[in-house]
Every structure is written in C-alpha cells, then in structure tokens.
Amino acid sequence: MVMFKVVRVETKPYDGQKPGTSGLRKKVKVFMQPHYLENFVQATFNALSAEKVRESADALQKVVYTVYKESLSVLIDLNRFLGLVCQNVDHKFPDNIIVTLRHNLASLVFVDGIALSFLGATLVVSGDGRYYSKEAVQLGAANGVRRIWVGQNSLLSTPAVSAVIRERVGSDGSKASGAFILTASHNPGGPHEDFGIKYNMENGGPAPEGITDRIFENTKTIKEYLIAEDLPDVDISAIGITSFSGPEGQFDVDVFDSATDYVKLMKSIFDFESIRKLLSSPKFTFCYDALHGVAGAYAKRIFVEELGAQESSLLNCVPKEDFGGGHPDPNLTYAKELVARMGLGKSSSEVEPPEFGAAADGDADRNMILGKRFFVTPSDSVAIIAANAVQAIPYFSGGLKGVARSMPTSAALDVVAKHLNLKFFEVPTGWKFFGNLMDAGLCSVCGEESFGTGSDHIREKDGIWAVLAWLSILAYRNKDNLNGEKLETVEGIVRQHWATYGRHYYTRYDYENVDAVAAKELMAYLVKLQSDLTEVNKYASHATFKICGAKFSWSVDGRAMALKTHFEVSQFFHIIDLTICLIKGVRSDVSIVVEADEFEYKDPVDGSISKHQGIRYLFEDGSRLVFRLSGTGSEGATIRLYIEQYEKDPTKIGSDSQDALAPLVDVALKLSKMQEFTGRSAPTVIT
C-alpha cells in the first residue's frame, strides 16, 4: 500500500477562466499552459466547497476532478499526482490531498478543507474520448474520497454520466455524489482544437449559475495548490475494481461498462419491443451517425443488439479523439455523410434514402432528426415529442408535469402546451435551468433549438433519448400498419403537426469565431436601438426623405421599387436630400416591432435572476428576431441570430423555410449591421 507525499505549489491567476453554459472550453494550447488546468480545478473546488457548506453540514464535501492527456508534455509537465489546497478557510487543511498523473493522463482529486464531511464520497470521472483522453484514466485519492467510478476506456457520454450519478448503485450500496466530465461537446477535437471540463452536481445536472459565478471569481485570486506523488497506474481498459490504501483508509477505482446503466435506463422508459417491430419491417429503413463521438460506444448496443437494426445502418460509430477530422456537431452543415445519405445533399443520388436518420454530437447529448429528404427542426422536434409523448412513450403514460424551452427556441412548444393545458416555462439557454424545474416536479419534456432535447429521466439533454422518442412515435403511429402498403413517415408526422398547431418557420444563423470586441459592440448597438422602436420600425415599414428642405415620412407597401418609381414620376419636385431607411426587398408581410428587450429570467424554484440572456425584437404578428452570444465556443465569439415567423393558415404552411423567412432575414441583417460589425458577408452555419 502506498502513502502520499504532498507539496505546495505557488501559482498565479489566469485571465478569462469564466465557465460558459457548459463548463470551461478552450483550445488545447490554452490548457497546455503551466498551472492553467490546476488553477481552474482549484477554483471549482473552492466554489463547490462553499456551496456544500451552505446546503448541508452533512453533505459530501469532497470532489474529484480528472483530466486526461495524450502526452505528458502537452498538458501538465509533471509525472506525479496533483493536489489542490482550499483557499481562505478557517480550519486546518489536512496535508493529504492527492491527484494522480501518468504518462498519458492527468488526474486530479481534491478535498474540502472547511469540513471533513466528504468522507466516503463516490465520484464519476470520464469524458467523450477527445484528444487528451485517449488512454486509460489514472486515479487520484484525496482525504476521505472512498471511490471513483470510471467508464471503460474513460468513455461516458454526458447523458450517461448524469444517468450514472442518478441511477447507479455500487456493489457496496454506494451512490455517486457528482462528476467531472471532460468534454467540449460539439466542438472539434485534436491537438489544435478544443478541450473542456465541466462539473455535474448530485442531481446529475450541470453546476448552477451561482456556482459557476463563484468559480470565475475564485480563478482571479488563486495562489497555490498541492502536488503529491507515487501512486501506481491503473488499467482502465479492464473492467474491475482496483484498491489502494490512503491516508483515510481504502480507496477504490471502479472501472465499469460504459453502456450498461444507460441502456437499462432507456429500456425502463421506452417500449423496446414495439421499436424492434418497427425496425424489423422491410418498409422501414434506419441510419444513425455518431460523427465519431462517444455515442458510438452506445449505438451498437442499443440499435443493433437491443433493437435489431442492421450494423450497416450505423455510420462513424467508432469513437476517435479527433472525431475523424470532422466537426462533431449534428447539423445540416457538418453531418455531411448522413445528410447525403438521407437525400438532402446538394447532389442527387439514385439510391433511395432511408425512412429515418439521426446524428449525435461529440458527447452524445445533442441530436438531429431527419426523414427521407426532410429535415426536422429541433424546435419542431421537441414540440412533436411533447404532443405525442403520453400515447407513444410508456414513461409518460401518466401524463406530463409540464414542458419548457430555451428562449431562442421557437414557440412551437408553447402552442402545444396551451393546447394540452400544460405548465410551460421559457428559460435561458443552458440545461441547468431545466434541471431546477425538473427537480421541483414542474417539467417532463424540454428542449433547445441547438439540437438539444430531453426529459426528467436525467438532468442533461440526451441525444439517443431523442432518437428513441422519435422511433417510439413512429412505432406507435404504425403499430397497426406494419404490414400495410405504406408506413407513416417522419415528414407526414411533422406536416400533420403543422396542420394541427400551425407552423413556426425558423432558422438560425451562426457567425463563428467573430472578433470578440466586434461582437460585443454589435450587441451593445442592438440594445441601444431598443430605446426607440419608432426608429427600429423604419427598417420594416417606411422611408424618411426630404423634399425642398422639408422632412416627410412616407409609408409604403413594403416594396422599395414602388417608392423609387414614385420619385421618378414626381421629377417636378426639387429633391434636395433623400434618406431611405426601408430595407431593400422587405415585403408587406414584415410586421412592425411592438416590443424589444434583453431577456431576463427569474427562476420560479430558487428565485435566482439571470440577466442579459439575449436580445429580442418581437413583431406584431408573433414573429421574432433574437440575437445572442453563444457560450460554447473556445475562442473568439459566436453570434447567433434566430429568426422565427408563425403561420397558422393551413394553405401557407408548406413553403420552403428559407423562402418564407427571407424578408425577416433581410430585416435582421440590416437592422443589426451584421456585415459592418463583423466583416462577414454570410454566416458560418445556417440551420
């Protein structure tokens, strides 16, 4: 048995270690800086320690953080364990904080110095397998940490981590009290790409805003951490328990199968037999693309072994640390192979597309749903799942407690909630806001326009859950028709939904890696515009000009050409100056702006207030423009522009989305001066 030596290491704060909506994400080269990772972990530990003391004197107050690496030299130039000391505490801090590091992996574990109520803690440590986490996880033991659970080969999807925290029971009856997840989600991976770390709480959900704010404050003042040495390697490719003797007694590393607990949970939610019957129908074809992310560790087990799909229906289902050189974001731009196979590519194919297709992102919490030559928007997807959940999914047979969406997501779910008389909530972007509602029993199904959908079975969005939900709806709709001439399709279900609830035409423009200063200036400009809606509405409905020195306001029918013709006919006027604020190409169906604000949210559960959550322009006809800076990028800034128009006339719900939204898109781009501020003539991604 090995005892540990602890050495204090002095450090200085780094700027910019503010966690986004899903932890800290930066380029690998940023994490390579000396002490960078250790500083952030220490800051996280301090924030968690303070939260634990506030919550309960009996709560566990010891956290483990593990980070992996491909090479010792690229992440932390130490071949030893790393420990962290709690700052600004009144009680004596015990010198037995341990963290391990091996030739291709770093692992940090730390203990609260305020109280010793973390004794016996169980913590989950795994990630999406991206660069820095290819090899086996090495373990660390801290004062009283009893055990660490690690997914085999260090692979666990983000939803699976949440499920493990909530559902898994160890052989000795232990339950996990939290987890550190090593993921940058849908961001690219590799030596020159992105890395990220994220802490999930006892409920299985991300750390709430109060804690992430304290983490950021702590990063500004950190002065030291501890290092320890001499723990042996653990082979995490082999399932089993490895035990050590530490200062507080026995310490176990439990390597378990990554899929077992998650598959068990999915089988308790869905009727796998009905889905199996659907997949066995010769008329139904299926395709799933993991984009070389961690979803590949679950795809074969669920879709092939449990549900009977052909293995050839799986695309890119071998997890790779660089995601095969691709961008693991399940959208029409980056999921190129799936998009082509489903008949939505630029070039036509003689091969008949499958009836159903889906994709996942790097850590398997996002999803994209496709039908044959048909794209389902994430906003429509969550609305359709909510509308069909009680009938199609056994887990919801007793009814839905409520539904929720993020503010930028279209209002399709709102209409369903009103129709079904369900509680409805509009929250800021970030799954932690849904978690509070779920913990309070207020929400069953929720979703985000950024391809995130989920329910209260865990406290994360869940990509595979969404795929199984859609397969359940298809199975339910076709249960009496599997031997019929034609099955009900994804497109058919969506169009029926539009006919019942109306259609929310919706698109999102992403401007990635924009200069951060320029992005902030654009947002400040949009806020300033909101102070005078009369000026804003010039962009949508009229022109201002001068004739013979007198100022006039001319209302028009939305066509710039009509105004121009009028001036040509009226040449006998002496025109001194002409200032036309009307946007070229805007049509009469662009309504006026009746309200504009910065979205602010007061949590109905804990009363916390989240400000500056997106800039909204709300139109008289229910259309919306939303501008928001995303918190998921690793460098620069990502500006997201959301455009929505509601149409309830059944004769007008079949248009192409981009055609229907073209006037609003033009308004949005000219209103925001997008090209002037960013230098971009087109978005990086359109969904």
VEXVEX-726162 format. One line per field, with one value per residue (C-alpha): residue in one letter; chain; x, y, z. Coordinates in steps of 0.02 Angstrom, whole numbers, plus 32768, in hexadecimal, padded with zeros to 4 digits. Layout:
residu	c(A	...)
chaine	c(A	...)
X	c(X	...)
Y	c(Y	...)
Z	c(Z	...)
//
This chain:
residu	c(M	V	M	F	K	V	V	R	V	E	T	K	P	Y	D	G	Q	K	P	G	T	S	G	L	R	K	K	V	K	V	F	M	Q	P	H	Y	L	E	N	F	V	Q	A	T	F	N	A	L	S	A	E	K	V	R	E	S	A	D	A	L	Q	K	V	V	Y	T	V	Y	K	E	S	L	S	V	L	I	D	L	N	R	F	L	G	L	V	C	Q	N	V	D	H	K	F	P	D	N	I	I	V	T	L	R	H	N	L	A	S	L	V	F	V	D	G	I	A	L	S	F	L	G	A	T	L	V	V	S	G	D	G	R	Y	Y	S	K	E	A	V	Q	L	G	A	A	N	G	V	R	R	I	W	V	G	Q	N	S	L	L	S	T	P	A	V	S	A	V	I	R	E	R	V	G	S	D	G	S	K	A	S	G	A	F	I	L	T	A	S	H	N	P	G	G	P	H	E	D	F	G	I	K	Y	N	M	E	N	G	G	P	A	P	E	G	I	T	D	R	I	F	E	N	T	K	T	I	K	E	Y	L	I	A	E	D	L	P	D	V	D	I	S	A	I	G	I	T	S	F	S	G	P	E	G	Q	F	D	V	D	V	F	D	S	A	T	D	Y	V	K	L	M	K	S	I	F	D	F	E	S	I	R	K	L	L	S	S	P	K	F	T	F	C	Y	D	A	L	H	G	V	A	G	A	Y	A	K	R	I	F	V	E	E	L	G	A	Q	E	S	S	L	L	N	C	V	P	K	E	D	F	G	G	G	H	P	D	P	N	L	T	Y	A	K	E	L	V	A	R	M	G	L	G	K	S	S	S	E	V	E	P	P	E	F	G	A	A	A	D	G	D	A	D	R	N	M	I	L	G	K	R	F	F	V	T	P	S	D	S	V	A	I	I	A	A	N	A	V	Q	A	I	P	Y	F	S	G	G	L	K	G	V	A	R	S	M	P	T	S	A	A	L	D	V	V	A	K	H	L	N	L	K	F	F	E	V	P	T	G	W	K	F	F	G	N	L	M	D	A	G	L	C	S	V	C	G	E	E	S	F	G	T	G	S	D	H	I	R	E	K	D	G	I	W	A	V	L	A	W	L	S	I	L	A	Y	R	N	K	D	N	L	N	G	E	K	L	E	T	V	E	G	I	V	R	Q	H	W	A	T	Y	G	R	H	Y	Y	T	R	Y	D	Y	E	N	V	D	A	V	A	A	K	E	L	M	A	Y	L	V	K	L	Q	S	D	L	T	E	V	N	K	Y	A	S	H	A	T	F	K	I	C	G	A	K	F	S	W	S	V	D	G	R	A	M	A	L	K	T	H	F	E	V	S	Q	F	F	H	I	I	D	L	T	I	C	L	I	K	G	V	R	S	D	V	S	I	V	V	E	A	D	E	F	E	Y	K	D	P	V	D	G	S	I	S	K	H	Q	G	I	R	Y	L	F	E	D	G	S	R	L	V	F	R	L	S	G	T	G	S	E	G	A	T	I	R	L	Y	I	E	Q	Y	E	K	D	P	T	K	I	G	S	D	S	Q	D	A	L	A	P	L	V	D	V	A	L	K	L	S	K	M	Q	E	F	T	G	R	S	A	P	T	V	I	T)
chaine	c(A	A	A	A	A	A	A	A	A	A	A	A	A	A	A	A	A	A	A	A	A	A	A	A	A	A	A	A	A	A	A	A	A	A	A	A	A	A	A	A	A	A	A	A	A	A	A	A	A	A	A	A	A	A	A	A	A	A	A	A	A	A	A	A	A	A	A	A	A	A	A	A	A	A	A	A	A	A	A	A	A	A	A	A	A	A	A	A	A	A	A	A	A	A	A	A	A	A	A	A	A	A	A	A	A	A	A	A	A	A	A	A	A	A	A	A	A	A	A	A	A	A	A	A	A	A	A	A	A	A	A	A	A	A	A	A	A	A	A	A	A	A	A	A	A	A	A	A	A	A	A	A	A	A	A	A	A	A	A	A	A	A	A	A	A	A	A	A	A	A	A	A	A	A	A	A	A	A	A	A	A	A	A	A	A	A	A	A	A	A	A	A	A	A	A	A	A	A	A	A	A	A	A	A	A	A	A	A	A	A	A	A	A	A	A	A	A	A	A	A	A	A	A	A	A	A	A	A	A	A	A	A	A	A	A	A	A	A	A	A	A	A	A	A	A	A	A	A	A	A	A	A	A	A	A	A	A	A	A	A	A	A	A	A	A	A	A	A	A	A	A	A	A	A	A	A	A	A	A	A	A	A	A	A	A	A	A	A	A	A	A	A	A	A	A	A	A	A	A	A	A	A	A	A	A	A	A	A	A	A	A	A	A	A	A	A	A	A	A	A	A	A	A	A	A	A	A	A	A	A	A	A	A	A	A	A	A	A	A	A	A	A	A	A	A	A	A	A	A	A	A	A	A	A	A	A	A	A	A	A	A	A	A	A	A	A	A	A	A	A	A	A	A	A	A	A	A	A	A	A	A	A	A	A	A	A	A	A	A	A	A	A	A	A	A	A	A	A	A	A	A	A	A	A	A	A	A	A	A	A	A	A	A	A	A	A	A	A	A	A	A	A	A	A	A	A	A	A	A	A	A	A	A	A	A	A	A	A	A	A	A	A	A	A	A	A	A	A	A	A	A	A	A	A	A	A	A	A	A	A	A	A	A	A	A	A	A	A	A	A	A	A	A	A	A	A	A	A	A	A	A	A	A	A	A	A	A	A	A	A	A	A	A	A	A	A	A	A	A	A	A	A	A	A	A	A	A	A	A	A	A	A	A	A	A	A	A	A	A	A	A	A	A	A	A	A	A	A	A	A	A	A	A	A	A	A	A	A	A	A	A	A	A	A	A	A	A	A	A	A	A	A	A	A	A	A	A	A	A	A	A	A	A	A	A	A	A	A	A	A	A	A	A	A	A	A	A	A	A	A	A	A	A	A	A	A	A	A	A	A	A	A	A	A	A	A	A	A	A	A	A	A	A	A	A	A	A	A	A	A	A	A	A	A	A	A	A	A	A	A	A	A	A	A	A	A	A	A	A	A	A	A	A	A	A	A	A	A	A	A	A	A	A	A	A	A	A	A	A	A	A	A	A	A	A	A	A	A	A	A	A	A	A	A	A	A	A	A	A	A	A	A	A	A	A	A	A	A	A	A	A	A	A	A	A	A	A)
X	c(8000	803E	803C	803E	80B1	8068	80C6	8080	8092	8083	801E	7FD5	7F28	7F04	7E8B	7DF0	7DCB	7D11	7CA8	7C27	7B7F	7BD8	7C7A	7D22	7D4D	7DEE	7E6A	7EE1	7F72	7F1E	7F0E	7FC6	7FFD	8050	7FD3	7F42	7EDD	7F0D	7ED5	7E29	7E12	7E43	7DC8	7D40	7D68	7D5F	7CB7	7C72	7CB4	7C5A	7BBA	7BC2	7BD4	7B3C	7AD3	7AEF	7B6E	7B54	7B6A	7C01	7C8B	7D11	7D1B	7D83	7DBE	7E18	7E62	7EB2	7F40	7F92	8040	808A	80DE	8040	7FD3	8032	80EC	80E7	80F2	809E	7FFA	7FB3	7F57	7EFA	7EEE	7E52	7E6E	7E30	7DF2	7DEC	7E11	7EB8	7EC6	7F04	7F9F	7F5A	7F0E	7F3A	7F37	7F83	7FD4	801A	807C	7FE0	7F61	7F4F	7ED5	7EAA	7E4A	7E34	7DDF	7D87	7DF0	7D5C	7D0E	7D2F	7C7E	7CB9	7CEC	7CB4	7C90	7C78	7CA1	7C8E	7D20	7D15	7CFF	7CDB	7D84	7DC4	7E7D	7ECE	7E5E	7E8D	7EE3	7EB1	7E7C	7EF2	7EA6	7EC3	7E90	7E72	7E4E	7DC1	7D8F	7D53	7D40	7D43	7CD7	7D21	7CD0	7D34	7DBB	7D88	7CF0	7C49	7BCE	7B92	7AE1	7B29	7B8D	7AED	7A97	7B27	7B22	7A66	7A4E	7AEA	7B01	7BAA	7BC1	7BD1	7B36	7B97	7B4D	7BAB	7BA7	7BE5	7C53	7CD6	7CB5	7D42	7CEC	7CDB	7C37	7C1A	7CBE	7D4A	7DD1	7E8A	7F33	7F03	7E4B	7DE2	7DE4	7D6C	7D41	7C99	7C59	7BB0	7B57	7B03	7A63	7AC4	7AB7	7B36	7B70	7AF3	7B1C	7B3E	7BCC	7C14	7C17	7C78	7CEF	7D19	7D35	7DA6	7E12	7E3F	7E8C	7ED8	7F89	7FB9	7F8E	7FDF	8035	804B	80AE	80C5	801F	8023	7FCD	7F20	7EEB	7E40	7E2A	7E02	7D5F	7D79	7DA6	7E56	7E72	7EF4	7F19	7F1A	7F24	7E6A	7E64	7E35	7E21	7DD2	7DD5	7D3D	7D48	7C9C	7C48	7C1C	7B74	7B22	7AD2	7A9A	7A4D	79F0	79A7	7971	7919	78B8	787A	7851	77F7	788C	7821	77B2	784C	7899	77FD	780A	78C2	789F	7820	7864	7811	7872	7929	7997	7A3E	7A9D	7B3C	7BA6	7C20	7CAD	7C76	7C53	7BA4	7BFC	7C18	7B5A	7B1A	7B41	7B04	7A5D	7A31	7A7F	7A84	79E6	7979	79B2	79EC	7A6C	7B1F	7B31	7AB4	7B37	7BAA	7C4A	7C29	7CDE	7D0D	7DA9	7E09	7E01	7D54	7D9F	7DD7	7D23	7CBB	7C4B	7BB6	7B16	7AD3	7ABA	7B65	7BD5	7B7A	7BA2	7BA0	7AF9	7AAD	7AE1	7AA1	79F8	79E5	7A03	7AAD	7AD3	7AE7	7A5F	7A76	7A23	7A23	797E	799B	796C	78C5	7919	79C3	7A13	7ABB	7B12	7B98	7C3F	7BFD	7B54	7AE4	7AA9	7A46	7A0B	796E	7955	78D1	78E5	7919	78D2	7921	78CA	78F8	7927	789C	781B	7868	784E	779D	7770	77BB	7756	76B6	76CB	7725	7692	7654	76FA	7774	774A	77B0	7733	7693	765B	7665	76E2	7709	7735	77A3	782D	789A	792E	7904	7951	78F1	7855	77AB	776E	7773	770E	767D	7680	7683	75EE	758D	75B0	759C	764D	76BD	7737	77DE	7854	7906	79B3	7A24	7A78	7A37	7A50	79B5	794B	7997	794F	78A1	78B3	78F3	7858	77E4	77AF	77F3	77F3	782E	789E	790B	797F	798A	7A43	7A16	79FD	7965	7942	78D2	78D6	7922	79CB	7A07	7A5E	7A21	7A27	7A44	7A22	7985	7944	7964	7909	7879	7864	7870	77EB	7777	7792	7774	76D4	7691	76B7	768A	75F4	7643	76EB	76AA	764D	767A	76CB	770C	76EC	778B	77EE	77B8	7703	7706	7753	76D7	7645	768B	7692	75E0	75A7	7612	7650	7701	778F	7803	78AD	7964	7A06	7A9F	7B44	7BD8	7C67	7D10	7CDF	7D51	7D15	7D1D	7CB9	7C38	7C20	7C11	7B8A	7B27	7B39	7AFA	7A60	7A3A	7A49	79D1	794C	793A	78D8	7866	782E	78DC	78E1	783E	7885	78E4	7843	77BC	77E6	7863	789C	78CC	78DA	7887	78AF	78FF	7863	7868	77E2	77BD	7779	7723	7733	76F3	7798	77E2	7877	7858	77AC	77F8	7880	77FF	779D	7836	7858	77A7	77B2	784A	77FD	7826	78CC	791A	79A4	79C5	7985	799E	7948	794A	78DE	793A	7945	78DA	786F	77BD	7716	7711	779B	773D	7774	77D6	7765	77DE	789A	7900	7991	794D	7955	791F	78E9	78F1	7847	789B	792C	7907	79B1	79B7	7A16	7A31	7A6D	7A34	7A14	79D1	7920	78BA	7804	7792	76D8	76B0	7710	77B2	7856	7909	7982	7A3C	7AAB	7B63	7B81	7BE5	7C1A	7CAB	7D62	7DA5	7D64	7CA7	7C14	7B81	7ADE	7A4C	79A3	7915	7863	77BA	7718	769B	75F4	75A1	759F	75B7	765B	76B6	7709	7787	7843	7880	790A	7893	780E	788C	78ED	789B	78BD	796F	798C	7942	79AF	7A52	7A35	79EC	7A85	7B06	7B4C	7BC7	7C02	7C29	7C6E	7CB2	7C50	7BE7	7B9B	7B86	7BF7	7B63	7AAA	7A2F)
Y	c(8000	80AE	814A	81F5	828A	8336	83D1	8481	84D6	8591	85D2	8672	8691	8686	86FE	86BF	8620	8645	85A7	85B0	855A	84B2	84C9	850B	84F2	852C	84F9	846D	84E8	854F	84B8	8492	852D	8508	8501	8534	8497	8489	853B	851D	847B	84CF	855C	84DC	8480	851E	854C	849E	849F	8542	8501	8460	84BC	8525	8492	8419	83F0	833B	834E	8303	8383	832B	8333	82DA	8324	82C3	82FE	8291	82B0	8261	8296	82D1	8365	83AC	83C1	83C0	83A6	833D	8283	8282	829C	8347	8385	8424	8485	84E5	85A0	8617	8596	85A2	84EE	8496	8446	8393	836D	82D7	8314	82A3	82AD	8233	8247	81C8	81CE	81F1	822C	82A7	828D	8307	82E4	835B	836C	83F8	8449	8498	83FA	8340	8310	82D1	822B	8198	81FD	81A5	820A	81E7	8214	81FE	825A	8254	820C	82A8	82D3	82CD	823D	81B1	8142	80FA	816C	8171	8189	81F9	81EA	827B	8287	820D	81F5	8142	8113	8151	810A	810D	80D7	8053	80A5	8149	8155	8193	8200	829B	8255	81AF	820A	825B	81B1	8160	81E8	81D2	8118	80B0	8056	800A	7F58	7F9F	800C	80AB	8139	81C1	8271	82C9	82BE	8317	8304	8321	835F	83F3	83A9	83D1	842F	83E0	8377	835B	83AA	8451	844E	8454	840C	8429	83FE	8401	83D6	8383	8387	8302	830E	82E0	838E	8417	848B	851A	85CD	85FC	857F	85A8	8660	8633	85C6	865C	86CB	8648	863D	86F4	86D8	862A	8626	856F	84B9	8417	8389	82D6	8244	8189	8138	80A5	809E	8054	7FFD	8046	7FDD	7F4B	7F45	7F2A	7F7B	7FAB	7FD6	8043	8073	812E	81A4	818F	80D5	806F	80C6	806A	8087	8034	8021	7FF1	7FD3	807B	8045	7FCF	804E	80C0	8033	7FF7	80A5	80B3	800B	804A	80E1	809D	8005	7FB2	7F25	7F9C	7FF6	7F4D	7F22	7FC6	7FAC	7EFB	7F36	7F28	7FCE	802B	8059	80AB	8107	814B	81B4	81CA	823F	81DB	821A	81BC	818D	8103	80AA	809A	808D	7FD6	7F9F	7FF8	7FFC	7F59	7EE4	7F1F	7F5D	7EEF	7F73	7F41	7F6E	7FBD	8041	808B	8113	8151	80F3	80D5	815D	81BD	8240	82BA	8281	8243	82F3	832D	83A7	8340	83B5	8360	83DD	83EA	8439	83C1	8319	8311	8254	823C	82D2	8289	81DC	8225	8279	832A	8345	83BC	832E	82B0	81F5	8163	8105	8114	816C	8119	8143	8183	81CC	8218	825B	8281	82FC	82DA	82B3	826E	82EE	833E	82F3	8316	82C2	82A6	8254	8220	82C3	8320	8383	8393	8433	8418	8490	8428	8388	83B0	83EE	834E	82E0	833E	832F	8272	8240	8203	818D	8152	8148	80DB	8149	81D7	816F	81C7	8271	82FF	836E	8400	8432	84B2	84FB	8571	8623	861D	857D	8599	85A7	8503	84B4	8545	851E	8466	8493	8506	8484	83FA	846D	844C	84B6	8513	8568	85D2	85CE	860E	85A0	851D	8476	84A3	8511	847B	8416	8488	8476	83B9	83A9	840A	8396	841E	83DF	8338	8364	83F2	8429	84A7	84DF	84AF	83F8	83D0	836E	8310	82E5	82D3	8224	827B	832F	8341	8348	829C	827B	81C0	81DB	8252	81D1	814B	81C5	81E0	8126	810B	8189	8135	808A	80C6	8119	807C	7FF5	7FBD	7FDD	7F82	7F0B	7F91	7FDC	8079	80AC	8155	81BA	823E	82C1	828A	829A	8348	8386	8342	83A1	8443	842A	8419	849A	850D	851B	857F	85A6	85AD	85BD	85E3	863C	8619	868F	862E	866E	8724	87A5	87AE	886C	887F	8803	8864	8907	88BC	8881	892B	897E	890E	8937	89F1	89E0	899C	8A46	8A88	8A0D	8A96	8A97	89D9	89CF	8A3B	89A1	8943	89B6	8A64	8ADE	8B8A	8C0D	8CC9	8D2C	8DE4	8DDF	8D9C	8CF3	8C74	8BC2	8B56	8AB2	8A30	8985	8930	893A	89AC	89AF	89FE	8A8F	8AA6	8AAC	8B30	8BA0	8B88	8BBD	8C53	8CA0	8D4E	8D4D	8D9C	8D0D	8D51	8CB8	8C06	8B8D	8AE7	8A78	89F5	8951	891A	8882	888C	885C	888D	87F0	8836	8879	8904	88EA	88FF	88CD	88BE	888D	882C	8788	8777	86DD	86C9	8612	85DF	855E	85B8	866D	8688	8709	86F3	8793	87BD	8717	8753	87E8	87D7	8835	87FD	8825	8849	87A8	8739	8735	8743	8774	873E	8768	870D	86EE	8635	85F3	854E	8589	857A	861B	86BC	86D0	867B	86E9	868C	86DB	8686	86AE	8670	868D	8638	8602	85B3	85BE	8508	8545	859B	8519	84BD	853F	8528	856E	85DB	8625	864A	869C	86FE	87A6	8792	8759	87F6	8861	880D	8821	88D8	8902	88BA	88F8	8849	885B	8906	88C8	881B	882B	878E	878B	86E3	8676	85E3	856E	857B	8502)
Z	c(8000	7FD3	803F	7FEE	7FFF	7FE3	7FA6	7F98	7EEE	7EDB	7E48	7E00	7DB6	7CFC	7CA8	7C50	7CB0	7CB3	7C9C	7C12	7C11	7C13	7C71	7C35	7B7E	7B2F	7AAB	7ADD	7AD4	7B5D	7BD0	7BB0	7C11	7CB9	7D49	7CD8	7CF6	7DAD	7DCD	7D84	7DE2	7E85	7E63	7E40	7EDF	7F47	7EFC	7F1C	7FCD	7FF4	7FA7	800A	80AF	8086	8051	80DF	8164	8139	807D	802A	801A	7FB9	7EFC	7E7D	7DDB	7D57	7CB6	7C34	7BBE	7B29	7B59	7BFC	7BA9	7B59	7BF3	7C97	7C9C	7D39	7D4E	7DF5	7E4D	7E62	7EFD	7F1F	7FC0	7FF0	7FFE	8085	8101	81BD	81E6	81D5	812B	8132	80CB	8072	7FD3	7F44	7E88	7E0E	7D67	7CF0	7C4F	7BE7	7C65	7CF1	7D7F	7E07	7EA6	7F35	7FDF	803A	80BF	8117	815B	8153	811F	8074	80C0	8058	7FBB	7F14	7E78	7DBE	7D4B	7C8E	7BEA	7B31	7B00	7AA9	7A9D	7B4A	7B7E	7B08	7B86	7C2D	7CBA	7D4E	7DF6	7E87	7F3C	7FB0	8067	8082	7FCC	7FD1	7F1B	7E68	7DDD	7D2E	7C8C	7C31	7BC8	7C1C	7BAB	7BEC	7B8D	7BE9	7BFB	7C36	7CBD	7CF9	7CF9	7D59	7DDE	7DF2	7DD6	7DF3	7E99	7EC1	7EFF	7FAF	7F9D	7F74	7F0C	7EAE	7EF2	7E55	7DBC	7D54	7C9B	7C1F	7B83	7B0F	7AD0	7A17	7A01	7999	79EB	79CD	79F9	79AD	79DB	7A79	7B27	7BB6	7C6A	7CC0	7D6D	7D89	7E2F	7E9B	7E34	7D97	7D4D	7D27	7DB0	7DC4	7D99	7E4E	7E55	7DA9	7DDB	7E79	7E13	7DA7	7E3D	7E8C	7DEF	7E0A	7EB7	7EBA	7F05	7F1D	7F0B	7F48	7EEC	7F25	7EE2	7ECF	7EA5	7E2C	7D83	7D6C	7CCC	7CA5	7C0A	7C7D	7CDD	7D96	7E3C	7E6E	7F25	7F7A	802D	804C	80E1	8102	80E1	8048	7FA1	7F0D	7E53	7E04	7D47	7D03	7C5C	7C0F	7BC6	7C43	7CB9	7C2C	7BC6	7C61	7C79	7BC3	7BCC	7C64	7C01	7B54	7B0F	7ABC	7A77	7A14	79CF	79A3	793E	78E0	78B7	787D	77FC	774B	7725	77AC	7796	7818	7821	78B8	78B1	794F	78F6	7949	79F3	7A93	7A56	79F7	7A9E	7AAE	79FC	79DA	7A85	7A76	79BE	7983	7A1A	7A73	79E3	7954	78D8	7856	7886	77D9	7811	7886	7844	7896	7937	796A	79E9	79B6	7A16	7983	7949	78A7	787A	7874	78D8	794C	7944	7905	7889	77CD	77B5	7815	780D	7753	773C	7792	7739	7691	76BC	76F0	7646	7685	7636	75A7	752B	750A	7520	74CC	7572	75D0	7677	771D	776D	780C	7833	78CC	7905	79AB	79E0	7A34	7AE2	7AA6	7AF9	7A56	79C8	7918	78D5	781A	77B1	76FD	76A6	773C	77CB	7874	78CE	7985	79B6	795A	799D	7A55	7A32	79D5	7A5D	7AE1	7A7A	7A66	7B05	7B6D	7AE6	7A9F	7B32	7BC9	7C3F	7C24	7C25	7CC5	7C73	7C64	7CFA	7C89	7BF7	7BDE	7B56	7B4D	7B1D	7A6D	7A44	79DA	7A2D	79E1	7A8F	7AD7	7A62	7A94	7B4C	7B38	7AD4	7B54	7BEB	7C28	7C96	7C27	7C4B	7BE1	7C27	7BF5	7B8D	7BFC	7C38	7CEF	7CE6	7CB2	7D40	7DC5	7D7B	7D71	7E23	7E5A	7DF9	7D7F	7CD9	7C7C	7BCB	7B94	7B05	7AB5	7A01	7A04	79E7	7A9F	7AD9	7B7A	7C0C	7CC8	7CC0	7CD5	7CE7	7C40	7B8E	7B41	7A89	7A87	7AF2	7A6C	79E3	7A48	7A67	79AC	7989	7A0F	79BB	7912	7960	79B4	7915	78B0	792F	78C9	7821	7821	779D	773C	7696	76DC	7786	77D6	77C0	781E	77A0	77AF	786C	7863	77E1	7848	78DD	7879	783E	78F4	794C	78C2	7882	78CD	783E	788F	7866	78C0	787C	78D5	78C0	790F	794C	7938	7987	7A3B	7A45	79A4	79E3	7A84	7A25	79B6	7A4D	7AA2	7A03	7A00	7AB6	7A91	79FE	7A73	7AC6	7A30	79D7	7960	7916	7915	78B4	782A	77F6	77E2	77A0	7763	771B	7752	76D1	76B4	7628	7618	76C2	771A	7771	7745	777E	76F2	771B	7694	766B	768D	75DF	75C9	750D	7523	7583	7500	7474	74D0	74D6	741D	73F1	7466	7414	741C	74D6	7502	7569	75D7	7643	764A	76DC	76C4	775F	770C	76F0	763C	761B	76BA	7693	76DD	7749	77B8	784D	78C2	7962	79FA	7A83	7A98	7B30	7B79	7BBA	7C76	7CD7	7D8B	7DBC	7E03	7E72	7EC8	7E9B	7E48	7DBD	7D19	7CB6	7C06	7BBD	7B0C	7AAC	7A6B	79E9	79EF	795C	7959	78FB	7976	7913	7974	7959	79E1	79EC	7A67	7A8B	7AA0	7B34	7AE4	7A78	7AAA	7A5E	7A15	7A1C	79CA	799E	7988	792E	793E	78C7	78E1	788F	78C2	783E	786B	77C1	7783	76D0	76FB	7763	76D4	769A	769F	7744	76FC	767B	76FD	7771	76ED	7717	77D2	77B1	774A	77D4	7857	77F7	77CD	7878	78D0	7851	785A	77CB	7805	78B4	788C	77DD	77B0	7713	7741	77DC	7802	7819	77EE	7840)
//
